[in-house]
């Protein structure tokens, strides 16, 4: 169980990084889902109005950390709900990045595998 959750966290992080960095609309790439990495990304892209993406990234990070932390047995019962919640959050993130890309004229980027 612990190993599976770790692999899910790695998969989720790769997926999120692909969504945020894929279209190339932000000046600086997101390097991870830690609070420090998200804050650095937000600060370096501040002129691009990234607050709405950064807040969602932080929420995804917190929820995925809780899922990986196997010492929190109380989350085992909500495993399916938490996974569904994370999947939904990634879908929302994809939509927001897609909107930002369209506003900045990156229409070609919307057909990348990250948006399928």
ABEGO torsion letter per residue (X at the ends): XAAAAAAAAAAAAAAAAAAAAAAGABABBBAEABAAAAAAAAAAAAAAGAAAAAAAAAAAAAAAAAAABAABAAAAAAAAAAAAAAAAAAAAAAAAAAAAAAAAGAAAAAABAAAX
